[in-house]
Amino acid sequence: MLLTSLADRIASLPKAELHLHLEGSIQPATVCALTARHGVVMTEGEVCQRYAYRGFPEFIEAFKWVTSFLRDPQDYALIARDLAEHLLTQRVAYSEVTLSIGVMILRKQRVEANFEALLRATEPFESRGLRFRWVFDAAEFRPIYDRAAQIGLHRLMHAGEVGGPEKIREAIELLGAERIGHGIAAIHDPALMDFLAERKIPLEVCPGSNMKTAALARQLRREDVRIEDHPLPKLLRHGIPIVLSTDDPAMFHTTLQEEYANAARMGLQEHELTRIVDMGFEHAFPPCGETHRA
C-alpha cells in the first residue's frame, strides 16, 4: 500500500523524458495502422509476438522489422502523434526524442521531409503542455561530434550499456559527451564514478530496458537478476546525476510511470525519486533562455 501511494504521488508530478527512441515507442495498435498503410494486415497479438524477445540481438531484429514500415513522412507523423498522446498520459511536459537518421539514410529516404512531418505532427501538442526536442544519431562519431561542438549543438552518447566503463570515459573525453545514455557500467570503476559526480555528467538510466535486453545481467555477470539488483541507487547516492527514462517503451513494455515504480522497488525514498524528477528538467537541453518545468 505504501509503495502504491508513493507511486501515485510521483505519478502526479510533471516530468521530462530524455532518453527515448521514436522508433521504439510505436505501440502495437499503431503498428497495425502502420502496416495496414502498406498493405500488410496484422493483429495486435501478432505485433506483441514480434515484441517478445530474449536479449539484445532479438530486440535488434524486432527493431529492424518495425522500422521497415516507416517508409514516408506520413508514417513518421503517425507515430509521432501516437507518442505525444502517450507521453501526456505519463505527465511528461518535455521530451527529447532520438531519431534513427541512419535508418532513413540506409533506406534512401528524404530525411528533411520526414523531419518536417515530425515537426508538424508534434507542434499542436505544445498548447497541451508538451514540448518536443529532437536528437539525431550519428555514424561517423568523431567528425560529427567535432562539428556539433563547433556549431553549438549538445552532444550525448550511448555508452556503458553492454560495454565496459572505458566506453563511458571515451565518450566524454574523446567526443565531449555532455550526457551518457545508460552508463550503468560505471559501477565497475570507482574513479569513473567520482569523475561523473564531480563533473555532474548525467546518466540516462533505463531500468526496464536494461532488464529486457539483458544488459543488467551482463553488467552484473549473472543471469538471475531482478530489478532490485539495478545499480541506480548506488550511482545516485554517489552523487552522479540520474535522469530516468524508458528507452524504447513500446518494445520494452514499459512506461515512465513504471520506471519510477521500478526505482521505488530498488529502495529509493520519496525525496530521491522527487530529486530524479527535478534532474530530468535540470539536465535537459532546451533552447537558450527557455525552461520546461510545468
DAUR-V553861 format. One record per residue. N is the residue number from 1. RES is the residue in one small letter. OMEGA is omega in degrees with one decimal (* if undefined). BURIAL is 1 if it has 16 or more other ideal C-beta (glycine too) atoms within 10 Angstrom, else 0. Layout:
N/RES/OMEGA/BURIAL, N/RES/OMEGA/BURIAL
This chain:
1/m/179.3/0, 2/l/179.0/0, 3/l/179.1/0, 4/t/-179.7/0, 5/s/176.2/0, 6/l/179.0/1, 7/a/179.4/1, 8/d/-179.9/0, 9/r/178.4/0, 10/i/-179.4/1, 11/a/-176.5/1, 12/s/-176.1/0, 13/l/171.6/0, 14/p/-174.6/0, 15/k/169.6/1, 16/a/177.2/1, 17/e/-169.9/1, 18/l/179.1/1, 19/h/-170.8/1, 20/l/179.5/1, 21/h/-178.8/1, 22/l/-173.9/1, 23/e/177.7/1, 24/g/-177.4/1, 25/s/-172.4/1, 26/i/-178.3/1, 27/q/-176.7/1, 28/p/-180.0/1, 29/a/179.1/0, 30/t/175.1/1, 31/v/178.8/1, 32/c/177.8/1, 33/a/-179.2/1, 34/l/-179.8/1, 35/t/179.6/1, 36/a/178.0/0, 37/r/-176.8/0, 38/h/170.2/0, 39/g/179.1/0, 40/v/-178.8/0, 41/v/179.0/0, 42/m/173.7/1, 43/t/177.5/0, 44/e/177.5/0, 45/g/178.6/0, 46/e/177.5/0, 47/v/179.3/1, 48/c/176.4/0, 49/q/176.2/0, 50/r/-178.4/0, 51/y/177.1/1, 52/a/-176.0/0, 53/y/179.2/1, 54/r/175.4/0, 55/g/-172.5/0, 56/f/-179.2/0, 57/p/179.7/0, 58/e/174.9/0, 59/f/-179.5/1, 60/i/178.2/0, 61/e/177.5/0, 62/a/178.2/1, 63/f/178.2/1, 64/k/-177.9/0, 65/w/-175.1/0, 66/v/-179.8/1, 67/t/177.4/1, 68/s/178.3/0, 69/f/174.5/1, 70/l/-168.9/1, 71/r/-179.1/0, 72/d/-177.5/0, 73/p/180.0/1, 74/q/176.9/0, 75/d/179.8/1, 76/y/177.2/1, 77/a/179.9/1, 78/l/-175.5/1, 79/i/177.5/1, 80/a/177.9/1, 81/r/178.0/1, 82/d/178.9/1, 83/l/-179.6/1, 84/a/178.9/1, 85/e/178.9/0, 86/h/-178.5/1, 87/l/178.1/1, 88/l/177.9/0, 89/t/-178.7/0, 90/q/-178.6/1, 91/r/176.6/1, 92/v/179.4/1, 93/a/-176.7/1, 94/y/-178.0/1, 95/s/171.8/1, 96/e/-170.1/1, 97/v/-179.6/1, 98/t/177.5/1, 99/l/176.2/1, 100/s/-179.6/1, 101/i/179.3/1, 102/g/177.9/0, 103/v/178.2/1, 104/m/-179.0/1, 105/i/179.0/0, 106/l/-177.8/0, 107/r/174.0/0, 108/k/177.2/0, 109/q/176.9/1, 110/r/-176.1/0, 111/v/-177.8/0, 112/e/-179.6/0, 113/a/177.6/0, 114/n/-177.6/1, 115/f/176.4/1, 116/e/178.7/0, 117/a/177.7/1, 118/l/-179.7/1, 119/l/-179.7/0, 120/r/-177.4/0, 121/a/-173.8/1, 122/t/-177.9/1, 123/e/179.9/0, 124/p/-177.4/0, 125/f/176.7/1, 126/e/-180.0/0, 127/s/177.2/0, 128/r/173.9/0, 129/g/-178.6/0, 130/l/-179.9/1, 131/r/178.0/1, 132/f/163.1/1, 133/r/-171.3/1, 134/w/179.2/0, 135/v/178.9/1, 136/f/175.4/0, 137/d/-179.0/0, 138/a/-179.6/1, 139/a/179.3/0, 140/e/-163.5/0, 141/f/-169.8/0, 142/r/-180.0/0, 143/p/-178.5/0, 144/i/-179.1/1, 145/y/176.4/1, 146/d/179.9/0, 147/r/178.4/0, 148/a/179.0/1, 149/a/-178.1/0, 150/q/-176.5/0, 151/i/172.1/0, 152/g/177.1/0, 153/l/174.8/0, 154/h/-177.5/0, 155/r/176.3/1, 156/l/-169.4/1, 157/m/167.8/1, 158/h/176.5/1, 159/a/177.2/1, 160/g/174.2/1, 161/e/173.9/1, 162/v/177.3/1, 163/g/-176.3/1, 164/g/-178.0/0, 165/p/179.7/1, 166/e/178.7/0, 167/k/177.8/1, 168/i/-179.8/1, 169/r/178.2/1, 170/e/-179.7/0, 171/a/-178.4/1, 172/i/-172.2/1, 173/e/-178.6/0, 174/l/-175.3/0, 175/l/178.8/1, 176/g/-178.5/0, 177/a/-179.5/1, 178/e/172.8/1, 179/r/-179.9/1, 180/i/174.8/1, 181/g/-178.7/1, 182/h/175.0/1, 183/g/-173.5/1, 184/i/177.1/1, 185/a/179.0/1, 186/a/-178.7/1, 187/i/-178.9/1, 188/h/-174.3/1, 189/d/-178.7/1, 190/p/178.9/0, 191/a/177.2/0, 192/l/177.3/1, 193/m/176.5/1, 194/d/-179.3/0, 195/f/179.9/1, 196/l/-179.8/1, 197/a/-178.7/0, 198/e/-178.3/0, 199/r/-178.0/0, 200/k/178.2/0, 201/i/-174.2/1, 202/p/169.1/1, 203/l/176.4/1, 204/e/-171.0/1, 205/v/-176.6/1, 206/c/-172.5/1, 207/p/-178.9/1, 208/g/175.9/1, 209/s/-178.7/1, 210/n/176.1/1, 211/m/-174.0/1, 212/k/-178.3/1, 213/t/-176.1/1, 214/a/176.3/1, 215/a/179.6/1, 216/l/178.4/1, 217/a/-179.9/1, 218/r/-179.2/1, 219/q/-179.2/1, 220/l/176.8/1, 221/r/174.9/0, 222/r/-175.2/0, 223/e/-172.8/0, 224/d/-177.0/0, 225/v/174.0/1, 226/r/180.0/0, 227/i/179.3/1, 228/e/-179.8/0, 229/d/-174.9/0, 230/h/-178.1/1, 231/p/-178.3/1, 232/l/-179.2/1, 233/p/-179.5/1, 234/k/179.8/0, 235/l/-179.6/1, 236/l/-176.0/1, 237/r/173.1/0, 238/h/179.4/1, 239/g/179.0/0, 240/i/177.0/1, 241/p/-179.3/1, 242/i/168.6/1, 243/v/-173.3/1, 244/l/-176.1/1, 245/s/-174.9/1, 246/t/178.9/1, 247/d/178.5/1, 248/d/-165.8/1, 249/p/-179.4/1, 250/a/-176.3/1, 251/m/178.4/1, 252/f/174.8/1, 253/h/-178.3/0, 254/t/174.9/1, 255/t/178.0/1, 256/l/176.7/1, 257/q/179.4/1, 258/e/178.9/1, 259/e/174.3/1, 260/y/175.1/1, 261/a/175.6/1, 262/n/-180.0/1, 263/a/177.0/1, 264/a/178.0/1, 265/r/177.4/0, 266/m/178.4/1, 267/g/177.5/0, 268/l/178.9/1, 269/q/-175.0/0, 270/e/-179.1/0, 271/h/177.8/0, 272/e/177.2/1, 273/l/178.1/1, 274/t/177.9/0, 275/r/177.5/0, 276/i/175.9/1, 277/v/-179.5/1, 278/d/-177.2/0, 279/m/175.9/1, 280/g/177.7/1, 281/f/-176.9/1, 282/e/-175.1/0, 283/h/173.5/1, 284/a/178.9/1, 285/f/178.0/0, 286/p/175.6/0, 287/p/-178.0/0, 288/c/176.2/0, 289/g/-179.0/0, 290/e/170.5/0, 291/t/-175.5/0, 292/h/176.1/1, 293/r/-178.1/0, 294/a/*/0
